[in-house]
């Protein structure tokens, strides 16, 4: 039985950790893949997630890389961890620490939420304070809340210097697991680990687990739509504008993850910096527009998204580079053939959306594009005579009507739109590439 008082985790011999655990000074449960807990309990989710990290090598490598945790040494996984000598009333949901040469070198603490429970600022500040006291400098929060990037947080708190705070949505963690099951250079090599990953995903994707995707815009979204339609002057200080924009950030991320799961490759959403929110607030007030971006590896271009509050419509577009060694007429014929081929490859989806497809021709030295509807394709030849087309934008424009201001219907409409656009148009387009010089 150990007699001394516990003070630091980092630098502690692993044998002393277990001695403190035996004495009751540290309370912790080993993470189990099949915990003896109620389905949907946050503790069950924590245990299952940490066990998956432990048992599936490629999943572990992916998570460790994200949180900058060393993949060398032996890792230990615990749930419901409390340090009685520090604060007996504070219990951390999860803990991973890495041991090298018998000493704990690194550790990450986890705070998990499920269902509609959101990350709490005061609670996280308290946990960070405990982490700092015992030498941990990394914490991960997990909930159904979405963020544009794991380095962002759904809460606004000032972290101590040299302390790392990450956030994962459950959908993001599910997507990481699903991508590993696709046949690619990152897939899981061990057959038994593949089966473990499948079983875990089956559990996490069941609504009774408490895990859910992004299925409702925040109330500020509806209020912003109503204010714009009523011509009410908007102010930078209006809280509902910020809430609406943050809601859009979350939905954009959800779309990216949805496409990731469908395609088997990670799709990136807009990378935003500290000033992005302020800039988007000004843009909404001035132009009544929000923008987004979905980047799919090896696709013809990023998918640009334009959300227009004034006319309650959403536009999605990709840029296609035509053969620059041919004339304007040949370039138009070239893009026309690509669209004809797209229709043949996926006629059902293409037919459903073609009436809302626009073709924009980017004219050299011109301020505006030449824009025609797909069924008016011949007009493009007439209007571009004597002009040089540098590129084409293939645009899918959809008016959402009353659904634009609905907190639930907007998500249903835009997610279906993104899948239809990619399936019917984007995946069949290709840029021209200049041929290699010939001898």
C-alpha positions in Angstrom: 0.0 0.0 0.0 1.4 3.4 -1.0 1.7 6.0 1.7 2.8 9.2 -0.1 0.4 11.8 -1.5 -0.4 11.9 -5.2 0.6 15.2 -7.0 1.7 14.6 -10.6 0.7 12.1 -13.3 3.3 13.1 -15.9 6.7 11.7 -14.7 5.0 9.2 -12.4 6.2 5.6 -12.5 3.4 3.4 -13.9 3.7 1.0 -11.0 3.1 3.9 -8.6 0.0 4.8 -10.6 -1.5 1.4 -10.0 -0.4 1.6 -6.3 -2.3 4.9 -6.0 -5.3 3.2 -7.7 -5.2 0.3 -5.3 -5.0 2.7 -2.3 -8.0 4.6 -3.6 -6.1 7.8 -4.0 -6.7 7.5 -7.8 -10.1 6.1 -8.9 -10.3 4.8 -12.4 -12.0 2.0 -14.4 -10.3 0.2 -17.3 -12.0 1.0 -20.6 -14.1 -1.9 -21.8 -15.4 -2.6 -25.3 -18.5 -4.1 -23.7 -19.1 -2.0 -20.6 -21.6 -3.1 -18.0 -23.5 0.1 -18.3 -26.9 1.2 -19.8 -27.0 1.7 -23.6 -26.8 5.4 -24.3 -25.0 6.2 -21.1 -22.1 8.7 -21.6 -19.9 6.3 -19.6 -20.7 3.5 -22.0 -19.8 5.7 -25.0 -16.6 6.7 -23.4 -15.6 3.2 -22.6 -16.5 1.9 -26.1 -14.7 4.7 -27.8 -11.5 4.4 -25.8 -11.5 0.6 -26.2 -11.8 1.0 -30.0 -8.8 3.4 -29.9 -7.0 0.7 -27.9 -7.9 -2.3 -30.1 -7.9 -0.9 -33.7 -4.4 0.1 -34.7 -5.2 2.4 -37.6 -8.0 4.1 -35.7 -5.6 4.6 -32.8 -2.9 6.0 -35.1 -5.4 8.5 -36.6 -6.7 9.7 -33.2 -3.2 9.9 -31.6 -2.0 11.9 -34.6 -4.9 14.4 -34.3 -4.2 15.1 -30.6 -0.4 15.0 -31.0 0.0 12.0 -28.7 3.1 9.8 -29.1 2.5 6.5 -30.8 5.7 5.0 -29.2 5.5 3.3 -25.8 2.6 1.5 -24.1 -0.8 3.3 -23.9 -3.3 2.8 -21.0 -7.0 3.6 -21.2 -9.3 4.5 -18.3 -12.8 5.9 -17.7 -14.3 7.7 -14.7 -11.0 9.0 -13.4 -10.7 11.1 -10.2 -7.7 12.2 -8.2 -8.7 12.3 -4.5 -5.6 14.1 -3.4 -6.3 16.9 -5.9 -10.1 17.2 -6.0 -12.2 14.1 -4.9 -15.4 15.7 -6.3 -14.1 16.1 -9.9 -14.3 13.1 -12.2 -12.8 13.1 -15.7 -14.7 10.9 -18.2 -11.7 9.4 -19.9 -7.9 9.3 -19.7 -5.2 7.9 -22.0 -1.6 8.0 -20.9 1.6 6.7 -22.7 4.3 4.9 -20.7 8.0 4.8 -21.8 10.6 3.0 -19.8 8.2 2.5 -16.9 7.3 6.2 -16.6 4.2 8.1 -17.7 5.4 10.6 -20.4 2.2 11.9 -22.0 -1.5 12.0 -21.3 -4.8 13.2 -22.7 -8.0 13.8 -20.7 -11.5 13.4 -22.3 -14.8 15.0 -21.5 -17.7 13.2 -23.3 -21.3 14.3 -23.9 -24.1 12.7 -25.9 -27.7 13.3 -26.9 -28.5 17.0 -26.6 -26.0 17.6 -23.8 -23.5 20.3 -24.8 -20.0 21.0 -23.6 -20.1 23.2 -20.5 -17.5 26.0 -20.2 -17.4 26.1 -16.4 -16.9 22.3 -16.3 -14.1 22.4 -18.9 -12.3 25.2 -17.1 -12.4 23.2 -13.9 -11.0 20.1 -15.7 -8.3 22.1 -17.3 -7.2 23.4 -13.9 -6.9 19.9 -12.6 -5.0 18.8 -15.7 -2.5 21.6 -15.3 -2.0 20.6 -11.6 -1.1 17.0 -12.5 1.0 17.8 -15.6 -1.5 17.0 -18.4 -1.4 19.6 -21.2 -4.0 18.2 -23.6 -7.8 17.7 -23.4 -10.4 16.5 -25.8 -14.1 17.2 -25.7 -16.6 15.0 -27.6 -20.2 15.8 -28.2 -22.9 15.9 -30.9 -21.8 19.5 -31.6 -19.9 20.2 -34.8 -16.8 22.4 -35.3 -15.0 23.3 -38.5 -11.8 21.8 -37.3 -10.7 19.7 -34.3 -8.6 22.6 -33.0 -11.7 24.7 -32.7 -14.1 24.4 -29.7 -17.9 24.8 -29.4 -17.3 26.8 -26.2 -15.4 30.1 -25.8 -12.8 29.8 -23.1 -9.2 31.0 -22.8 -6.9 28.1 -22.4 -3.6 28.3 -20.5 -0.4 28.8 -22.3 0.9 25.6 -23.9 -2.4 23.8 -23.2 -4.1 22.1 -26.2 -7.9 21.8 -26.3 -9.5 19.7 -29.1 -13.1 18.9 -30.0 -14.5 16.0 -32.0 -18.1 15.5 -32.9 -19.4 12.0 -32.6 -20.2 12.1 -36.4 -16.6 13.0 -37.1 -15.3 10.0 -35.0 -17.8 7.7 -36.8 -16.7 9.1 -40.2 -13.0 8.4 -39.3 -14.0 4.8 -38.6 -16.0 4.4 -41.7 -13.2 5.7 -43.9 -10.9 3.0 -42.5 -13.3 0.4 -43.8 -13.0 1.5 -47.4 -10.4 -0.1 -49.6 -7.7 2.6 -49.7 -4.1 3.2 -48.4 -5.4 3.8 -44.9 -7.7 0.8 -44.4 -7.5 -1.6 -41.5 -5.1 -4.4 -42.2 -6.1 -6.9 -39.5 -9.4 -8.8 -40.3 -10.3 -9.1 -36.6 -9.9 -5.4 -36.1 -12.1 -4.8 -39.1 -14.8 -6.7 -37.4 -14.3 -4.8 -34.1 -14.6 -1.5 -36.0 -17.8 -2.7 -37.8 -19.4 -3.7 -34.5 -18.5 -0.4 -32.8 -19.9 1.6 -35.7 -23.1 -0.4 -35.6 -23.5 0.6 -32.0 -22.6 4.3 -32.5 -24.9 4.7 -35.5 -27.9 3.4 -33.5 -30.0 6.3 -32.2 -30.2 4.6 -28.8 -26.5 5.2 -28.3 -27.2 8.9 -27.9 -25.1 9.8 -31.0 -26.7 12.0 -33.6 -25.7 14.0 -36.6 -26.5 17.7 -37.2 -30.3 17.7 -37.7 -31.5 21.2 -36.7 -30.2 24.7 -37.3 -30.1 27.0 -34.3 -33.1 29.3 -33.6 -31.0 32.2 -34.8 -31.2 30.8 -38.3 -35.0 31.2 -38.6 -34.9 34.6 -36.9 -32.2 35.9 -39.4 -34.3 34.7 -42.4 -37.4 36.3 -41.0 -35.6 39.6 -40.3 -34.1 39.8 -43.8 -37.4 39.0 -45.5 -39.1 41.7 -43.4 -36.4 44.2 -44.4 -35.5 44.8 -40.7 -32.1 46.6 -40.5 -29.4 44.2 -39.1 -26.7 45.2 -36.6 -23.4 43.7 -35.9 -24.4 43.2 -32.3 -27.5 41.1 -33.1 -26.8 37.8 -31.4 -29.1 35.8 -33.7 -26.8 36.6 -36.7 -23.8 35.0 -34.9 -26.0 32.1 -33.9 -27.2 31.6 -37.5 -23.6 31.8 -38.9 -22.3 29.3 -36.4 -25.2 27.0 -37.3 -24.1 27.3 -41.0 -20.5 26.4 -40.0 -21.8 23.2 -38.3 -24.1 22.2 -41.2 -21.2 22.8 -43.7 -19.1 20.4 -41.6 -21.9 17.9 -41.5 -22.2 18.0 -45.3 -18.5 17.4 -45.6 -18.7 14.4 -43.3 -21.7 13.1 -45.1 -19.9 13.2 -48.5 -16.8 11.6 -46.8 -18.9 8.6 -45.7 -20.4 8.2 -49.2 -17.1 8.6 -51.1 -14.6 6.9 -48.8 -12.3 9.9 -48.8 -12.1 12.7 -46.3 -13.9 15.8 -47.6 -12.8 19.1 -46.1 -15.0 22.0 -45.3 -14.0 25.7 -45.2 -10.9 26.4 -43.1 -11.8 29.4 -41.0 -9.6 31.7 -38.9 -10.2 33.9 -35.9 -11.6 36.7 -38.0 -14.0 34.5 -40.1 -17.0 35.0 -37.9 -16.7 38.8 -37.9 -16.2 38.8 -41.7 -19.3 36.6 -42.3 -21.4 38.8 -40.0 -20.5 41.8 -42.1 -21.2 39.9 -45.3 -24.6 38.8 -44.1 -25.5 42.4 -43.1 -24.2 43.9 -46.3 -25.1 41.3 -48.9 -27.4 38.8 -47.2 -25.1 36.0 -48.3 -23.2 33.2 -46.7 -20.5 31.1 -48.5 -19.0 27.7 -48.0 -16.6 25.3 -49.6 -16.3 21.5 -49.9 -13.0 20.1 -51.0 -13.0 16.5 -52.4 -9.6 15.0 -53.2 -9.1 14.5 -57.0 -12.4 16.1 -58.0 -12.5 18.6 -60.8 -12.4 21.5 -58.3 -13.7 22.5 -54.8 -17.5 22.8 -54.6 -18.3 26.5 -53.9 -21.5 27.1 -52.0 -23.5 30.3 -52.0 -26.4 30.7 -49.6 -28.6 33.7 -50.5 -31.1 34.9 -47.9 -32.7 37.5 -50.1 -34.1 35.0 -52.6 -34.0 31.9 -50.3 -31.8 29.9 -52.7 -28.6 27.9 -52.5 -26.1 27.6 -55.4 -23.3 25.0 -55.7 -20.7 25.3 -58.4 -17.4 23.7 -59.6 -14.9 25.2 -62.0 -13.8 23.3 -65.1 -10.7 24.2 -67.1 -11.3 23.8 -70.9 -8.6 22.9 -73.6 -6.6 26.1 -74.0 -5.0 24.9 -77.2 -8.4 25.1 -79.0 -10.7 27.9 -80.0 -13.8 29.2 -78.1 -16.3 27.1 -80.2 -14.2 23.9 -79.6 -14.1 24.7 -75.8 -17.9 25.0 -75.7 -18.3 21.7 -77.6 -15.8 20.1 -75.2 -17.8 21.0 -72.1 -21.1 20.1 -73.8 -19.7 16.5 -74.4 -18.7 16.2 -70.7 -22.2 17.1 -69.6 -23.7 14.7 -72.1 -21.5 11.9 -70.8 -22.5 12.8 -67.2 -26.2 12.4 -68.2 -25.5 8.9 -69.7 -23.6 7.8 -66.6 -26.2 8.7 -64.1 -29.4 9.6 -66.0 -31.8 9.3 -63.2 -30.1 11.9 -60.9 -29.1 14.1 -63.9 -32.6 14.3 -65.2 -33.9 15.3 -61.8 -31.6 18.3 -61.5 -30.8 19.4 -65.1 -33.5 22.1 -65.2 -31.6 23.9 -62.4 -28.2 23.6 -64.0 -26.5 26.8 -65.2 -23.3 27.1 -67.3 -21.2 30.2 -66.7 -18.5 31.0 -69.2 -15.6 33.0 -67.8 -14.7 35.5 -70.6 -11.2 36.9 -70.7 -11.0 40.6 -69.8 -14.8 40.7 -69.1 -16.3 41.8 -65.8 -19.2 39.4 -65.9 -19.7 35.7 -67.0 -22.0 34.7 -69.8 -24.6 32.6 -68.1 -27.1 30.2 -69.7 -29.4 27.5 -68.6 -28.4 24.0 -69.6 -31.4 23.6 -71.9 -30.3 26.8 -73.6 -26.8 25.5 -74.3 -26.9 26.7 -78.0 -27.1 30.3 -76.7 -23.6 30.0 -75.3 -22.1 29.7 -78.8 -24.0 32.7 -80.0 -23.2 35.0 -77.1 -19.5 34.1 -76.9 -18.6 34.8 -80.6 -15.4 36.8 -80.8 -14.7 36.3 -77.2 -12.2 34.0 -75.4 -13.6 31.6 -72.8 -11.0 30.9 -70.0 -13.1 28.5 -67.9 -16.6 27.2 -67.1 -18.5 27.1 -63.9 -21.2 24.4 -63.7 -23.8 25.7 -61.3 -26.6 23.9 -59.5 -29.1 26.5 -58.3 -32.1 25.6 -56.2 -34.8 27.8 -54.6 -35.7 26.4 -51.2 -38.8 28.5 -50.7 -40.4 28.1 -47.3 -37.9 25.4 -46.4 -35.0 27.9 -46.4 -36.2 29.4 -43.1 -37.0 26.0 -41.5 -34.5 24.8 -38.9 -35.0 21.2 -40.0 -36.1 21.3 -43.6 -33.1 23.5 -44.6 -30.7 20.7 -43.6 -32.7 18.0 -45.4 -32.8 20.1 -48.6 -29.1 21.1 -48.7 -27.8 17.7 -47.9 -29.9 16.1 -50.6 -28.8 18.9 -52.9 -25.1 18.2 -52.2 -25.4 14.5 -52.8 -27.4 14.9 -56.1 -25.0 17.5 -57.4 -22.0 15.3 -56.8 -23.6 12.2 -58.1 -25.2 13.8 -61.2 -22.5 16.3 -62.2 -19.3 16.7 -60.2 -18.0 13.2 -60.2 -18.2 13.0 -64.0 -16.3 16.2 -64.8 -12.6 16.5 -65.6 -10.2 19.4 -66.3 -8.2 19.5 -69.5 -4.5 19.1 -69.0 -1.9 20.4 -71.4 -0.2 17.4 -73.2 3.5 16.8 -72.7 5.7 18.5 -75.3 6.6 16.2 -78.3 10.0 15.7 -79.9 
